[in-house]
Amino acid sequence: LALYRLWRPQTFTDVVAQEQIVYPLRQSVISGHFSHAILFSGTRGTGKTSLAKIFAKAINCLQPDRGDPCNECEICRAANDGSLMDISEIDAASHNSVEHMRRLTDEIIFTPLRARYKVYIIDEVHMLSAGAFNALLKTLEEPPSHAVFVMATTEPHRIPATIISRCQHFKFRRIPADEIIARIRRIAESVSLNIDDSALEMIAMLSGGALRDAISLLDQTRQLSATPVGRDDVLTLAGMVPDRFLSETAEAILFNQPETLLINIQELVMSGRDLTRFVTDLGGYFRNLLVAHVSGTPEKLIQLRGEDIQRLTSTAVKTSVPALTDLISGLARLLVDMRLS
């Protein structure tokens, strides 16, 4: 199995950094009072589908432990291996027509086969057609007592207000970098992967708050022969330009070294890297130089290690604010021109 599937949370306790959602859901399972329609929204890879599956198991578990599913009773085991017919996971991207939704609303009136509740997990619910939403609306207004809907979406603004108003709406946050680093370090140790702290920090930064993306990138680093896996290895794997190459190119522009610049650009083109991504990365590097130039505490604003901050600061003091802002503006214009070139 891929690492993100192997490490998918199986209980509320396993879920990372979503306490504002885990606590009320756990309490609702303990009390037995929960809404028949729940909507999870938030960026990708933050745990929406995982939490929907945990909730579906928890309300049907025969031996719940403080709201957590036990993962040992026959209901939990059947839910984990996908053989429990009473928990249905529907991909709205491929089942978005009104016919699909009418079929669902027709079968929902039948009582569950083995579990206490029939749970319908509708992933990417914003992909449903207008007709499908209308067909779902009637069921959400007057649902059978044994039916529970858990809907997940990355784009809640595309869901009709009539649907949202009938749901308990939980909003997922992006996961902080320190929480991501702690989890992927634990995963790396479990698979005996030798990886630097700087590489873990870069994975967390590249993930943009999505733990699944971080775990997938960590999984890719297992194919590398480098020991230990370093920061530049992660950047190369992600299709980005290593820091050393960026700093060399930036200094060639700043300090008028056309020979170095031409050689670097030739190397970049021949390596097949995305030039648009490189221009964006270079703009980011100049932005970091600008921060290091104007801020007394750049380490609070730039996600880099101490020695990298020192190198940035030593370069920044040799430049000026107008020169850096002009370069950032020029790169922004270049990005627009490249799309038309």
C-alpha positions in Angstrom: 0.0 0.0 0.0 1.0 3.6 -0.5 2.1 5.3 2.8 -0.9 7.7 2.8 -3.3 4.7 2.7 -1.3 2.7 5.2 -1.3 5.6 7.6 -4.9 6.7 7.0 -6.5 7.5 10.5 -8.7 4.7 11.9 -10.0 6.5 15.0 -10.7 10.1 16.1 -7.5 10.0 18.2 -5.4 9.4 15.0 -6.6 12.5 13.2 -4.0 15.3 13.0 -4.7 18.9 13.9 -8.5 19.1 13.4 -9.6 19.3 17.1 -12.4 21.8 16.3 -14.1 19.0 14.3 -13.0 15.9 16.1 -14.3 17.0 19.5 -17.9 17.7 18.6 -18.1 14.6 16.4 -16.7 12.4 19.2 -19.2 13.9 21.7 -22.1 13.4 19.4 -21.2 9.7 19.0 -20.9 9.4 22.8 -24.3 11.0 23.4 -26.0 9.4 20.4 -27.3 12.8 19.2 -26.0 13.8 15.8 -27.3 15.4 12.6 -28.6 13.3 9.8 -26.6 15.5 7.3 -23.0 16.6 7.8 -20.9 18.7 5.4 -17.1 18.7 5.6 -15.3 21.4 3.6 -11.6 22.3 3.3 -8.5 22.0 1.2 -7.4 18.7 -0.2 -5.5 16.2 2.1 -6.7 17.5 5.4 -8.7 14.5 6.5 -12.3 15.0 5.2 -12.9 11.6 3.8 -10.9 9.8 6.5 -13.0 11.6 9.2 -16.2 10.7 7.4 -15.2 7.0 7.4 -14.3 7.1 11.1 -17.6 8.8 11.9 -19.5 6.2 9.9 -17.8 3.4 11.8 -18.2 5.1 15.2 -22.0 5.5 15.0 -22.3 1.8 14.0 -19.6 0.3 16.3 -20.8 -2.4 18.7 -18.1 -1.5 21.3 -17.2 2.2 21.0 -14.4 3.4 23.3 -15.0 7.1 24.3 -16.5 7.7 20.9 -13.8 6.0 19.0 -14.6 2.9 16.8 -13.0 -0.2 18.3 -11.9 -1.6 14.9 -12.3 -5.1 16.3 -16.1 -5.8 16.2 -17.6 -7.4 13.2 -19.1 -4.0 12.0 -15.7 -2.2 12.2 -13.9 -5.0 10.5 -16.4 -5.2 7.7 -16.3 -1.4 7.3 -12.4 -1.5 7.1 -12.3 -4.2 4.4 -15.1 -2.6 2.4 -17.7 -5.4 2.8 -20.2 -3.5 4.9 -23.1 -2.7 2.5 -24.6 -0.2 5.0 -21.7 2.3 4.5 -21.7 3.5 0.9 -18.9 5.8 -0.4 -20.1 7.7 -3.6 -17.8 9.7 -5.8 -20.0 12.6 -7.0 -17.6 13.4 -9.8 -18.6 10.2 -11.6 -22.1 9.7 -10.2 -23.4 13.3 -10.6 -26.5 12.8 -12.6 -30.1 13.1 -11.4 -30.6 9.3 -12.2 -27.8 8.3 -9.8 -29.3 10.5 -7.0 -32.8 9.2 -7.6 -31.5 5.6 -7.4 -29.9 6.5 -4.1 -33.0 8.1 -2.7 -35.1 5.1 -3.7 -33.0 2.6 -1.9 -32.5 4.8 1.2 -36.0 3.9 2.6 -34.9 0.3 3.2 -33.5 -0.5 6.6 -29.8 -1.4 7.1 -28.7 -5.0 6.6 -26.3 -5.4 9.5 -25.5 -2.0 11.0 -27.6 0.5 13.1 -27.4 3.3 10.5 -27.1 3.5 6.7 -24.3 6.0 6.0 -23.8 7.6 2.6 -20.4 9.3 2.2 -20.6 11.6 -0.8 -17.1 12.8 -1.9 -16.6 15.9 -4.0 -20.3 16.7 -3.5 -20.0 20.0 -5.4 -19.7 18.0 -8.6 -23.4 17.0 -8.5 -25.6 18.5 -11.2 -28.5 20.9 -10.4 -31.0 18.2 -10.9 -29.1 15.8 -8.6 -29.0 18.4 -5.9 -32.7 18.9 -6.2 -33.3 15.2 -5.9 -31.1 15.0 -2.8 -32.8 18.0 -1.2 -36.1 16.2 -0.6 -34.4 13.4 1.2 -32.4 15.8 3.3 -35.6 17.5 4.3 -37.4 14.3 5.4 -34.8 11.6 5.9 -35.5 8.1 7.3 -34.4 7.7 10.9 -31.8 5.2 10.0 -30.0 7.3 7.3 -27.0 9.6 7.7 -25.4 11.7 5.0 -21.7 12.8 5.3 -20.7 15.0 2.4 -17.2 16.3 1.6 -16.1 19.1 -0.7 -13.1 21.3 -1.5 -15.5 24.0 -3.0 -18.4 24.7 -0.6 -19.3 27.8 -2.5 -20.6 25.6 -5.4 -23.1 23.9 -3.2 -26.6 25.4 -3.1 -27.5 27.3 0.0 -30.6 25.1 0.4 -28.4 22.0 0.9 -25.9 23.8 3.2 -28.7 25.1 5.5 -29.8 21.5 6.1 -26.4 20.3 7.1 -24.0 20.7 10.1 -21.1 22.4 8.4 -17.6 21.6 9.6 -14.7 23.6 8.1 -11.2 21.9 8.0 -8.1 23.9 8.5 -4.8 23.6 6.7 -2.5 21.5 8.9 0.4 23.5 10.6 3.9 22.7 9.4 5.1 21.5 12.8 2.2 18.9 13.0 3.0 17.7 9.5 6.7 17.4 10.3 6.0 15.4 13.5 3.7 13.0 11.6 6.0 12.4 8.6 9.0 12.0 10.9 7.1 9.2 12.7 6.2 7.6 9.4 9.8 7.8 8.2 11.0 6.1 11.3 8.4 3.3 10.9 9.8 2.5 7.4 13.5 3.0 8.4 13.9 6.0 6.0 17.0 8.0 6.7 16.0 11.6 6.0 17.3 15.0 7.2 15.3 17.4 9.3 15.8 20.0 6.5 14.2 17.6 4.0 11.2 17.0 6.4 10.8 20.8 6.7 10.9 21.2 2.9 8.3 18.5 2.5 6.0 20.2 5.0 6.5 23.6 3.2 5.8 22.1 -0.3 2.6 20.3 1.0 0.8 23.6 1.7 -0.9 22.3 4.8 -2.1 19.1 3.1 -0.9 16.1 5.1 -1.7 13.6 2.3 0.5 15.5 -0.1 3.3 15.5 2.4 3.0 11.7 3.0 2.9 11.1 -0.8 6.1 13.1 -1.3 7.8 11.3 1.6 6.8 8.0 -0.1 8.5 9.2 -3.3 11.8 9.8 -1.4 12.0 6.1 -0.6 13.0 5.5 -4.2 16.1 7.7 -3.9 19.5 6.2 -3.3 20.7 9.2 -1.3 21.5 8.5 2.4 20.3 10.5 4.2 17.7 12.1 1.9 18.5 15.9 1.9 16.7 19.1 1.2 17.9 19.4 -2.4 16.8 15.7 -3.1 13.3 16.7 -2.1 13.3 19.8 -4.3 14.6 17.8 -7.3 11.9 15.1 -6.7 9.2 17.8 -6.6 10.5 19.3 -9.9 11.8 22.4 -8.3 15.2 23.9 -8.6 17.6 23.2 -5.7 18.4 26.2 -3.4 22.1 26.3 -4.5 21.1 26.7 -8.2 18.6 29.4 -7.3 21.1 31.4 -5.2 23.8 31.1 -8.0 21.3 32.3 -10.6 20.0 35.2 -8.4 23.5 36.3 -7.7 24.5 36.2 -11.4 21.5 38.6 -12.1 22.3 40.9 -9.1 26.0 41.1 -9.6 26.1 41.2 -13.4 27.6 37.8 -14.2 26.2 37.0 -17.7 28.4 34.0 -18.2 27.2 32.2 -15.1 23.6 33.2 -15.9 23.7 31.8 -19.5 25.3 28.5 -18.3 22.7 28.0 -15.6 19.7 28.8 -18.0 21.2 26.3 -20.6 21.5 23.7 -17.8 17.9 24.4 -16.7 16.5 24.0 -20.3 18.5 20.9 -21.1 17.3 19.2 -17.8 13.7 19.6 -19.0 12.5 21.5 -15.9 9.4 23.7 -16.1 10.6 27.2 -16.9 7.4 28.8 -15.6 8.0 27.1 -12.2 11.6 28.2 -12.2 10.6 31.9 -12.7 8.1 31.6 -9.8 10.8 30.0 -7.6 13.3 32.7 -8.5 10.7 35.4 -7.7 10.3 33.7 -4.3 14.0 33.7 -3.7 14.2 37.4 -4.4 11.3 38.0 -2.1 13.2 36.1 0.6 16.2 38.3 -0.1 14.0 41.4 0.3 12.6 40.1 3.6 16.2 39.4 4.8 17.2 43.0 3.8 14.4 44.9 5.5 13.6 42.6 8.6 15.7 42.3 11.7 14.3 38.8 12.4 13.9 37.2 8.9 13.9 33.7 10.5 10.3 34.4 11.7 9.1 35.2 8.2 11.1 32.8 6.0 10.8 29.0 6.4 14.5 28.3 6.1 17.2 26.8 8.4 19.7 29.0 10.2 22.6 28.6 7.8 20.4 29.3 4.8 19.1 32.5 6.5 22.7 33.6 7.1 23.6 33.1 3.5 20.5 35.1 2.4 21.3 37.9 4.8 24.9 38.1 3.6 23.7 38.4 0.0 20.9 40.8 0.9 23.2 43.4 2.5 25.0 43.8 -0.9 21.8 44.8 -2.7 19.2 47.5 -2.4 15.4 47.5 -1.9 14.6 49.2 -5.2 16.8 46.7 -7.1 15.1 43.7 -5.5 11.5 45.1 -6.0 12.3 45.9 -9.6 13.5 42.3 -10.2 10.4 40.8 -8.5 8.1 43.0 -10.7 10.1 42.1 -13.8 9.7 38.4 -13.0 6.0 38.8 -12.5 5.7 40.5 -15.9 7.9 37.7 -17.4 5.4 35.0 -16.2 2.6 36.7 -18.1 4.7 37.0 -21.2 5.8 33.3 -21.1 2.2 32.2 -21.2 1.8 34.0 -24.5 5.2 33.0 -25.9 
